Structure formats: C-alpha cells, structure tokens
Amino acid sequence: MEPELERKAEVEETRDPEHDDGTADEIPQPALLSAGHQRAVKLPLTRVKALMKADPDVSLASQESVFIIAKATELFVETIAKDAFVYAQQNKRKTLQRKDLGTLD
C-alpha cells in the first residue's frame, strides 16, 4: 500500500448518526486497523465532546482538549478498576462488588 493511502486509512472521520447535522463538529478518530495497531483512546471522542459541551460554562472544545479529557477519563477508570480488583482479591473473590470501589463521601 502506498504511504499516502496508508496514512489516509489510519485516520478517518467518524460521525455519530444520532447527531449528524452536517456541521464540522466531527473529530477525526483513528480507524480500527489490523491487530498490530491500537487506538490512542478507546472512548468515542464525539460523545466526550458532547458531554463537555453539555456544561454551560463550555462554549468551545478543541480537539486537543477533547482528547486529553478522554485519555484522563480512561486512566481514571483504569485506576479505579485495578484498585477494586486488588481489593476483591484480598478478600478472596473473583467478582467485583460495589463495596470494592470504596465510598465517596
């Protein structure tokens, strides 16, 4: 495959059919390629952007800010899940329960 075509295959614009109004709000996301390639973020960036814009204090959200928020969210969820798993293992269980996540006071 030619390098130019390969680069085009790596990044393609995706649209959310529920919110497709033809505007330029689309955020380029890496396409799902072969098993050797991984996406930079796993959360759908269009939905992250929609959640960010739901805040009345946010009027514009750049692609970089959406990416950073998505990545930070993934890392946060990963950390909580790992901590909960360790807690469940300490209690000799294989299934996570709500109490493994701790309390939010």
N, C-alpha and C positions, 0 to 999 in steps of 0.2 A: 504494500500500500504506500502511496506517495506521502511524504511528510506533511504536506498541506492538507490532504484529505484526512490523514490520521489526526491532526490537530482539530479539524472540524468535527471529527467523530468523538473526540474526547469531551467536548463541551457542546451541549445543545440546549436551547431554550426550552423550558417546560412550562406549560400553562396549567393552571388549575381550572378545570372545566366549570366549576361552580361559580367562579369569579372572573370568567373570561369575558371582558367587555372590550377587548381590542386595544386597551391602553398599554403604555410602555412600562407597566409595573412588573413585567416579568423579570425574574432574576435568573441568569444563566446558572445551570447546575451541571456538574459533571454527569455524563451519561454512564449508565451501567455497562461496563466493558467486560472483558474476559475476567476470569477468576484472579488473575495477577494484579489487576488494577483495583484500587479501593477509592471510595469517595472520601473527600475531605471531611464532610459532615454527613450524618445519617438522617437528621431531621429535615423535613421539607422546608426549604427556605421561604417559599411563598407563604406558607402558613405562619412561620415565625414572624415574617414581615407584617402579616395581617394582625397578629396578636400585638405586635409593637405599635401598630397604628391605632389599635383599639384604645390605647391610652390617650386621653385628651391633651396631654402635655406634649405628645409626639406628633409633629406635623409631617416631617420628612425622615426617612430612614435610608441611609446609604447602603449599598451592597456590602461594604466592609463592616458596617455596624451590625447588619443582619447576620453576617457570617460569624462575627465574634460572639454575638448573643447566642446563636445556635450552638457553637462549639462549647461555650461556657456552660450552657444548659446540659449538653451531653456529658461533660466532665462531672458536673454536679450530680446528675442522676447516676452515673457510673460509680462515683464515690459512695453515695448513699447505699446503692445496691451491694457493693463489696463489703461495706461495714455491716450491713444487715446479714449478709451471708456468713460472715465470720461469727457474728453473734449467734446465729442459728446453729452453726457447727459447734460452738462452745456448749450449747445446750443439747447436743447430740441429736439434732434434727436436720433433715434434708429439705424440708419445706419452709419457705419464708412465711412468717406471720406478721401481722400488723405491729405487734409488740417489738419485733426485731428492728423496726425503723426508728424506735425511740419515741420520745414525746416532744411535742413542740409547744412550749409554754411561753 
